[in-house]
Each structure stands twice: as structure tokens, then as C-alpha cells.
Amino acid sequence: MTKELTKNNNKYYICEECGFAYKDNQTAAKCENWCREKHSCNTEITKDAVKLD
């Protein structure tokens, strides 16, 4: 299950497997499922990741 984080009044969703952050829960869940099943990251998913300072 993805983790929700609020920063600067914006909500982000974190993949608990790799730690990448996303603006929507659906993409974070896709990332987390992929990471858990494949033990790797998928560049088609991670291209939507956002950098948190």
C-alpha cells in the first residue's frame, strides 16, 4: 500500500518499495506492484516520478 505525504500543500504518493514519489496514487500503486513483483523499477512508470526536496 502506498504512503501518502503532504508537502507544501500538495499531496504525493510514495512507492514503499523503491521510495519514488508520484502525484497520483494510481501511478504509485503501479510502481509498487511492479517493484514488488519484479524486484526492479520500470522506466515507463518511473518517468512520472517527481523529485521531493
Secondary structure in CASP SS format (residue, H / E / C, confidence):
PFRMAT SS
TARGET T0000
AUTHOR 0000-0000-0000
METHOD secondary structure of the structure
MODEL  1
M C 1.00
T C 1.00
K E 1.00
E E 1.00
L E 1.00
T E 1.00
K E 1.00
N C 1.00
N C 1.00
N E 1.00
K E 1.00
Y E 1.00
Y E 1.00
I E 1.00
C C 1.00
E C 1.00
E C 1.00
C C 1.00
G C 1.00
F C 1.00
A E 1.00
Y E 1.00
K C 1.00
D C 1.00
N H 1.00
Q H 1.00
T H 1.00
A H 1.00
A H 1.00
K H 1.00
C H 1.00
E H 1.00
N H 1.00
W H 1.00
C H 1.00
R H 1.00
E H 1.00
K H 1.00
H C 1.00
S C 1.00
C C 1.00
N C 1.00
T H 1.00
E H 1.00
I H 1.00
T H 1.00
K C 1.00
D C 1.00
A C 1.00
V E 1.00
K C 1.00
L C 1.00
D C 1.00
END
